[in-house]
Amino acid sequence: MSTAKNDIKRITTHVLHAMKEKGEKISMLTAYDYSMAKILDEAGIDILLVGDSASNVMAGHETTLPITLEQMVYHAQSVIRGVNRSFVVVDLPFGSYQGNSTKALNSAITIMKESGAHAVKLEGGAEIEESVRRILSAGVPVMGHLGLTPQSIYKFGTYSVRAKEEAEAQKLIEDAKLLEEIGCFALVLEKIPATLGKKVSESLHIPVIGIGAGNGTDGQVLVVHDVLGITKDFHPRFLRRYLNLYDTIKTAVGQYISDVKSGDFPSEEEQY
């Protein structure tokens, strides 16, 4: 049990920065609904990410691209209702901020006003600088996201490790420093070499959260459905499954079906 869980009533950007300074690792998981958010919050998770990965694990889409701003607001509202302590970050979905800083600002304001979330997250570096600056100018905290950026999957054409080549690694370092300079409070690095993740984390004053970026970052984030084994056919190297709920739930439902079919449920004690 972390000292943060014992001593801190609510996680803020200030608390996250203090955790980095103290060398205390930051824990982060995704959440998309009230019930799961409540469990994760009570468990002591530091950051909950209302990820556009809801497009995959909640809606069954192949990519994160189809999810809309309105759907992200819905998921964020649900998560916020279950949270007392965790810091809640919401992904701005594809098409809601790229190439138009006014639209980006309006999207961020919509998320903050309608959901009550604490921050937004955007994918990209120098190419979205104007949008990030515009959002920050309104007082909205922004978390950056570099490395593998799933909203750009059709540009990359693959979910393989990013920034293995020197030129791309250098661009990532420059983008990370830029995002810190313009005011982002934290950064996510996805699926990059561990040595690069450590180098970026050590070169920045803001917290750096990794997903497939090695143990040298200031914290880790995973998709909760992957951690709990609700998803079945996703096996990246960076994932550690702590449960196998897919089979557990399937077995339980199978037993329920059997009990209903046989007339065993409801029993005399389970009737009025």
PEWO-V77428 format. One line per field, one symbol per residue. psi: psi as a letter, one per 40 degrees, with the letter a starting at -180 (. if undefined). A space follows every 10 residues. Layout:
BEGIN
psi->???
END
This chain:
BEGIN
psi->hiddddehdh hidddddddd deehihhhii ieiddddddd dddeidhhhg ieedddddee idieddiidd dddddddddd dehddihhhh hhiheeeheh dddddddddd dddddeieii hihibdeedd dddddddeeh hhhihibhhd efddddeifi hifdiddddd dddddddddd deeieihhhh giiddddddd ddeidiihhi hfeieeieai iihddddefd idfhfidehh heigdddddd dddddddddd deedhiidee i.
END
